[in-house]
Amino acid sequence: MAYHAGSGLLAVAGSSLEIRMYDAEVLNLVRRFRGHTDRITDLAISGDARWVLSSSMDGTLRVWDIAVASILQVLDMGAPVASFSLSPEMEMLATSHPEQQGIFLWSNSQIFRGAGSAAVADRDETPLHARVEKATVGRRDDGEEEGASDEEDEEDGPRQEGGDGGGTLFAELPELRDADGRIVSGVSHPELVTVSLLPKSQWESLAVLEIIKERNKPVEPPKKPEAAPFFLPTVSSASMGRQPVFEVPEQPADGASADSKGRGSGTSPAEFGKVLHTAVENGDFDAFSSLIKSMTPSAIDMEVRARELLEGASDEEVMEIDGLLQYVESQLIARKDFEFVQAFFRMLLKIHGDAMISHQSLSERANRVRGLLNRVWSGIDSKCQNIRC
């Protein structure tokens, strides 16, 4: 049973496999929908009261148009649908299935595809295949069971969208290369971006670290420490007799002492430069990306400032700044760590902007990175505008 308070419509399903809609105010039957071949498990009415959705143990989820009293779409899930939930804005649908782990999310193509795309063409009962992936419950240690499952997957064959056998959903991704012609690994999709999943405060602080330091400065000048007590603490022990022994504070271990004197990130300046140099030589910045994301914003700021280019800087020092720009470029090409890379690029320009202007190679690299960033963001922004429209 499903009830829509705004319109007063009530949808009821019983053992007759028929969906009946009533006007709750006058208690009249207004619609009947037939089509399911097995027990109906769940019902829902869309937020605008235009659709009623129903799921069944026959493995289908049907969308009915209330206004014209006809079927709008049939989704063949490939597995019985235990329950589902439609978001208030109708952009997402969540389904659960017996003997399946997790919750499956489906997007509303009428909302997320472009405004120029065609609407639902045929209001018939031709199933649209949207099969859920098989998921196993628990551990499988028996080789025979694994083989049996593999045979079932082979019998099912490749699963395709649309039910027309017109090809797979995602084609093989093309190889992406940077400006130096090296293949960029780890590309998720040329038209998508991924975020770093770091806390917002960690990457946001990179851009406003100077403001944070200024705000954290003490208002009052440091005070002189209090004088040490006249009587020093002693250690009393039965084995020491009557002679007191002054208590000596325990010295921290070598590793702990080094960490306390360092930046607190567990990264030494030599390690940062070594990992960066290796990444530039191999053209693979995955290890350097993991290292820099594990560091605190203050530690990253210290490492970047330590590579300040003074007048008459050597080629090796210039190449270190170029390596940091190459890291930003590779991450933008791979569409990875999108928000973190932008914050780091802003910090890099703020600290070494003058040096990049005075060195032609750095200036060209920075302009290339800026153009790449604009292109990536323009593609994402156009898709966001497409969704809004």
C-alpha positions as CSV (number, residue, x, y, z in Angstrom):
1,M,0.0,0.0,0.0
2,A,1.2,3.5,-0.8
3,Y,-0.5,6.9,0.0
4,H,0.2,10.3,-1.5
5,A,-0.9,13.0,0.9
6,G,-0.9,15.9,-1.5
7,S,-3.3,14.3,-4.0
8,G,-5.1,12.0,-1.7
9,L,-4.4,9.0,-3.9
10,L,-4.1,5.5,-2.3
11,A,-2.5,2.6,-4.2
12,V,-3.3,-1.0,-3.0
13,A,-2.1,-4.3,-4.2
14,G,-3.5,-7.7,-3.2
15,S,-3.3,-11.4,-4.1
16,S,-5.1,-10.7,-7.4
17,L,-1.8,-9.2,-8.8
18,E,-3.8,-6.1,-9.6
19,I,-2.9,-2.6,-8.4
20,R,-6.0,-0.5,-7.5
21,M,-5.9,3.3,-6.9
22,Y,-8.5,5.0,-4.8
23,D,-9.4,8.6,-4.2
24,A,-9.1,8.7,-0.4
25,E,-11.3,11.7,0.0
26,V,-14.4,10.3,-1.8
27,L,-13.4,6.6,-1.5
28,N,-13.8,5.9,-5.2
29,L,-11.8,3.5,-7.4
30,V,-10.1,5.6,-10.0
31,R,-7.5,3.3,-11.6
32,R,-6.6,-0.3,-12.2
33,F,-3.2,-1.6,-13.4
34,R,-2.6,-5.2,-14.4
35,G,0.7,-6.8,-15.7
36,H,2.6,-8.5,-12.8
37,T,2.7,-12.3,-12.9
38,D,3.8,-12.9,-9.3
39,R,3.3,-11.5,-5.9
40,I,3.7,-7.7,-5.7
41,T,6.2,-6.8,-3.1
42,D,6.3,-3.0,-2.9
43,L,4.4,0.1,-4.1
44,A,5.3,3.8,-4.3
45,I,3.8,7.0,-5.7
46,S,6.1,9.6,-7.2
47,G,6.3,13.0,-5.5
48,D,4.4,14.8,-8.3
49,A,1.7,12.0,-8.2
50,R,2.2,11.3,-11.9
51,W,3.7,7.8,-11.6
52,V,3.0,4.8,-9.5
53,L,5.9,2.2,-9.2
54,S,5.4,-1.4,-8.4
55,S,7.9,-4.3,-7.8
56,S,7.2,-8.0,-7.9
57,M,8.7,-11.4,-7.3
58,D,8.6,-11.9,-11.1
59,G,11.8,-9.8,-11.3
60,T,10.3,-6.7,-12.8
61,L,9.8,-3.2,-11.6
62,R,7.0,-1.4,-13.5
63,V,6.3,2.3,-13.8
64,W,2.7,3.2,-14.5
65,D,1.4,6.6,-15.7
66,I,-1.5,7.6,-13.5
67,A,-2.9,10.3,-15.8
68,V,-3.3,8.1,-18.9
69,A,-3.8,4.8,-16.9
70,S,-1.1,2.9,-18.9
71,I,2.2,1.3,-18.5
72,L,5.2,3.7,-18.9
73,Q,8.2,1.3,-18.5
74,V,9.0,-2.2,-17.5
75,L,12.5,-2.9,-15.9
76,D,13.6,-6.5,-16.0
77,M,15.9,-6.7,-12.9
78,G,16.8,-10.3,-13.5
79,A,16.1,-11.1,-9.8
80,P,13.0,-10.7,-7.6
81,V,12.7,-7.2,-6.1
82,A,12.1,-7.3,-2.3
83,S,11.6,-3.6,-1.8
84,F,12.5,-0.2,-3.3
85,S,12.4,3.5,-2.5
86,L,12.1,6.5,-4.8
87,S,13.8,9.7,-3.9
88,P,11.5,12.8,-3.4
89,E,12.8,14.5,-6.5
90,M,12.6,11.2,-8.5
91,E,16.2,11.3,-9.6
92,M,17.3,8.1,-7.8
93,L,15.8,4.7,-7.2
94,A,17.1,2.3,-4.6
95,T,16.2,-1.4,-4.8
96,S,17.0,-4.5,-2.7
97,H,16.8,-8.1,-3.8
98,P,16.7,-11.5,-2.0
99,E,20.0,-13.2,-1.5
100,Q,21.8,-10.1,-2.8
101,Q,24.2,-8.0,-0.7
102,G,23.8,-4.3,-0.5
103,I,21.4,-1.8,-2.1
104,F,21.3,-1.1,-5.8
105,L,21.0,2.5,-7.0
106,W,19.4,3.5,-10.4
107,S,19.4,6.9,-12.0
108,N,16.3,8.4,-13.7
109,S,17.3,8.7,-17.3
110,Q,14.5,11.3,-17.9
111,I,16.3,13.7,-15.5
112,F,20.0,12.9,-16.1
113,R,20.2,12.7,-19.8
114,G,20.4,15.9,-21.9
115,A,17.4,18.1,-22.6
116,G,17.7,17.2,-26.3
117,S,17.3,13.5,-25.7
118,A,14.2,11.7,-26.7
119,A,11.5,11.0,-24.2
120,V,10.0,7.6,-23.5
121,A,9.0,6.4,-26.9
122,D,6.7,3.4,-26.7
123,R,4.4,2.9,-23.8
124,D,4.3,-0.9,-24.0
125,E,5.4,-3.8,-21.9
126,T,8.6,-4.5,-23.7
127,P,11.1,-5.1,-20.8
128,L,14.1,-2.9,-20.5
129,H,16.9,-5.1,-19.2
130,A,18.6,-3.6,-16.1
131,R,19.9,-6.7,-14.5
132,V,21.5,-6.6,-11.1
133,E,24.9,-8.2,-10.7
134,K,25.1,-11.4,-8.8
135,A,26.5,-11.2,-5.3
136,T,27.6,-14.1,-3.1
137,V,26.8,-14.3,0.6
138,G,29.6,-15.4,2.9
139,R,32.9,-17.0,2.1
140,R,33.3,-19.7,-0.6
141,D,36.1,-22.1,0.2
142,D,34.8,-25.0,-1.8
143,G,36.3,-25.1,-5.3
144,E,33.2,-27.0,-6.7
145,E,30.9,-24.2,-5.6
146,E,33.0,-21.6,-7.3
147,G,33.1,-23.6,-10.5
148,A,29.3,-24.0,-10.4
149,S,28.9,-20.2,-10.0
150,D,31.2,-19.6,-12.9
151,E,29.2,-21.9,-15.1
152,E,26.0,-20.0,-14.2
153,D,27.6,-16.7,-15.1
154,E,28.7,-18.1,-18.5
155,E,25.1,-19.4,-19.2
156,D,23.7,-16.0,-18.5
157,G,26.1,-14.4,-21.0
158,P,27.1,-10.8,-21.2
159,R,24.5,-8.4,-19.8
160,Q,23.8,-5.4,-21.9
161,E,21.6,-2.3,-21.6
162,G,18.5,-1.8,-23.5
163,G,17.9,-5.5,-24.4
164,D,18.7,-4.9,-28.0
165,G,22.2,-6.5,-28.1
166,G,23.7,-3.4,-29.4
167,G,27.0,-3.5,-27.6
168,T,28.3,-3.2,-24.1
169,L,27.5,-0.3,-21.8
170,F,31.1,1.0,-21.4
171,A,33.6,0.7,-24.3
172,E,37.3,0.3,-23.7
173,L,38.8,3.6,-22.6
174,P,41.4,5.2,-24.8
175,E,45.0,5.7,-23.5
176,L,45.6,9.2,-22.2
177,R,49.0,10.8,-22.4
178,D,50.6,13.8,-20.9
179,A,52.4,16.6,-22.7
180,D,55.6,14.6,-22.7
181,G,53.9,11.7,-24.5
182,R,53.9,9.3,-21.5
183,I,50.8,7.2,-20.8
184,V,48.9,8.3,-17.7
185,S,47.8,5.3,-15.6
186,G,44.7,5.0,-13.4
187,V,42.2,6.9,-15.6
188,S,38.7,6.1,-14.4
189,H,36.9,7.7,-17.4
190,P,37.8,10.6,-19.7
191,E,34.6,12.5,-18.9
192,L,34.5,11.9,-15.1
193,V,36.6,13.2,-12.2
194,T,37.3,11.5,-8.8
195,V,37.9,13.2,-5.5
196,S,40.6,12.3,-3.0
197,L,38.1,11.5,-0.2
198,L,40.3,13.4,2.2
199,P,38.7,15.5,5.0
200,K,37.6,18.9,3.7
201,S,39.7,20.7,6.3
202,Q,42.8,18.9,5.0
203,W,42.7,20.1,1.4
204,E,40.9,23.4,2.1
205,S,43.6,24.4,4.5
206,L,46.2,24.3,1.7
207,A,44.7,27.4,0.1
208,V,44.2,29.4,3.3
209,L,47.2,28.2,5.4
210,E,48.6,31.7,5.7
211,I,45.3,33.0,7.1
212,I,45.2,30.2,9.6
213,K,48.7,30.9,10.7
214,E,47.9,34.6,11.2
215,R,44.8,33.8,13.1
216,N,46.6,31.3,15.4
217,K,49.3,33.8,16.4
218,P,49.3,34.5,20.2
219,V,47.6,37.8,21.2
220,E,49.9,38.2,24.2
221,P,53.7,38.0,24.2
222,P,55.2,34.8,25.7
223,K,55.5,34.8,29.4
224,K,58.6,33.8,31.4
225,P,58.3,30.3,32.8
226,E,57.8,30.0,36.5
227,A,60.9,29.2,38.6
228,A,61.7,25.6,39.3
229,P,60.7,24.3,42.8
230,F,63.4,24.4,45.5
231,F,62.8,20.7,46.5
232,L,63.4,18.4,43.5
233,P,61.3,15.2,43.3
234,T,63.0,12.0,44.6
235,V,62.5,8.3,44.1
236,S,62.0,6.3,47.2
237,S,62.7,2.6,47.2
238,A,63.3,0.0,49.9
239,S,66.4,-1.2,48.2
240,M,68.0,2.3,48.3
241,G,67.9,2.6,52.1
242,R,67.9,6.1,53.4
243,Q,69.8,7.8,50.6
244,P,67.4,9.7,48.3
245,V,68.0,9.5,44.5
246,F,66.9,12.3,42.2
247,E,64.3,11.3,39.7
248,V,65.6,11.4,36.2
249,P,63.0,11.9,33.5
250,E,62.8,9.1,30.9
251,Q,64.3,9.9,27.6
252,P,62.1,9.1,24.6
253,A,63.2,6.5,22.1
254,D,65.3,7.6,19.1
255,G,62.4,7.2,16.7
256,A,60.0,9.1,19.0
257,S,62.5,11.9,19.5
258,A,63.0,12.2,15.8
259,D,59.3,12.3,15.2
260,S,58.7,14.9,17.9
261,K,61.4,17.2,16.3
262,G,60.0,16.7,12.8
263,R,56.9,17.9,11.2
264,G,54.6,15.2,12.7
265,S,53.9,13.7,9.3
266,G,56.5,10.9,9.4
267,T,58.2,12.3,6.2
268,S,61.7,13.6,6.0
269,P,62.8,16.2,3.5
270,A,65.1,13.7,1.8
271,E,62.2,11.2,1.4
272,F,59.9,13.8,-0.2
273,G,62.5,14.8,-2.7
274,K,63.5,11.2,-3.4
275,V,59.9,10.0,-4.1
276,L,59.3,13.1,-6.3
277,H,62.5,12.4,-8.3
278,T,61.6,8.8,-8.8
279,A,58.1,9.7,-9.9
280,V,59.4,12.2,-12.5
281,E,61.8,9.6,-13.9
282,N,59.2,6.8,-14.1
283,G,56.3,9.0,-15.1
284,D,54.2,7.4,-12.4
285,F,53.0,9.7,-9.6
286,D,50.9,7.2,-7.7
287,A,53.5,6.7,-4.9
288,F,54.1,10.5,-4.6
289,S,50.4,11.1,-4.6
290,S,49.9,8.7,-1.7
291,L,52.8,10.3,0.2
292,I,51.6,13.9,-0.2
293,K,48.1,13.1,0.7
294,S,49.3,11.5,4.0
295,M,51.1,14.7,5.0
296,T,49.5,17.5,7.0
297,P,48.9,20.9,5.3
298,S,51.7,22.5,7.3
299,A,54.1,19.8,6.3
300,I,53.2,20.2,2.6
301,D,53.7,24.0,2.9
302,M,57.1,23.5,4.5
303,E,58.2,21.1,1.8
304,V,57.1,23.5,-1.0
305,R,58.7,26.5,0.7
306,A,61.9,24.6,1.2
307,R,62.3,24.5,-2.6
308,E,62.3,28.2,-3.0
309,L,64.3,29.3,-6.1
310,L,66.8,32.0,-5.3
311,E,68.8,34.0,-7.9
312,G,71.2,31.7,-9.6
313,A,69.3,28.5,-8.7
314,S,70.7,25.3,-10.2
315,D,68.9,23.3,-12.9
316,E,68.2,20.5,-10.4
317,E,66.3,22.9,-8.1
318,V,64.3,24.2,-11.1
319,M,63.5,20.6,-12.1
320,E,62.0,20.0,-8.6
321,I,59.4,22.7,-9.1
322,D,58.8,21.4,-12.6
323,G,58.3,17.9,-11.1
324,L,55.6,19.3,-8.8
325,L,53.9,20.9,-11.8
326,Q,54.1,17.5,-13.6
327,Y,52.4,15.9,-10.6
328,V,49.5,18.3,-10.9
329,E,49.3,17.8,-14.7
330,S,49.3,14.0,-14.4
331,Q,46.5,14.1,-11.8
332,L,44.4,16.4,-14.0
333,I,44.9,14.2,-17.0
334,A,43.9,11.1,-15.0
335,R,41.0,13.1,-13.4
336,K,42.1,12.0,-9.9
337,D,42.1,13.9,-6.6
338,F,40.3,16.8,-8.3
339,E,39.8,19.0,-5.3
340,F,43.1,18.3,-3.6
341,V,45.1,18.9,-6.8
342,Q,43.4,22.3,-7.3
343,A,44.2,23.4,-3.7
344,F,47.9,22.2,-4.1
345,F,48.2,24.0,-7.5
346,R,47.0,27.2,-5.9
347,M,49.5,26.9,-3.1
348,L,52.3,26.2,-5.6
349,L,51.4,29.3,-7.6
350,K,51.2,31.5,-4.5
351,I,54.6,30.4,-3.3
352,H,56.6,30.0,-6.5
353,G,54.6,32.2,-8.9
354,D,57.4,34.8,-9.2
355,A,60.0,32.0,-9.9
356,M,57.8,30.5,-12.6
357,I,57.6,33.8,-14.4
358,S,61.3,34.2,-14.4
359,H,62.0,30.7,-15.7
360,Q,60.5,30.0,-19.2
361,S,60.3,26.2,-18.8
362,L,58.3,26.6,-15.6
363,S,56.1,29.3,-17.1
364,E,55.2,27.1,-20.1
365,R,54.4,24.1,-17.8
366,A,52.2,26.3,-15.5
367,N,50.3,27.7,-18.5
368,R,49.8,24.2,-19.9
369,V,48.5,23.0,-16.5
370,R,46.2,26.0,-16.2
371,G,44.7,25.3,-19.7
372,L,44.2,21.7,-18.8
373,L,42.5,22.6,-15.6
374,N,40.1,25.0,-17.4
375,R,39.2,22.3,-20.0
376,V,38.5,19.6,-17.3
377,W,36.4,22.0,-15.3
378,S,34.5,23.2,-18.4
379,G,33.5,19.7,-19.2
380,I,32.3,19.0,-15.7
381,D,30.5,22.4,-15.5
382,S,28.7,21.8,-18.8
383,K,27.4,18.4,-17.5
384,C,26.2,20.1,-14.3
385,Q,24.4,22.8,-16.3
386,N,22.9,20.0,-18.4
387,I,21.5,18.4,-15.3
388,R,20.1,21.7,-14.0
389,C,18.4,22.4,-17.3
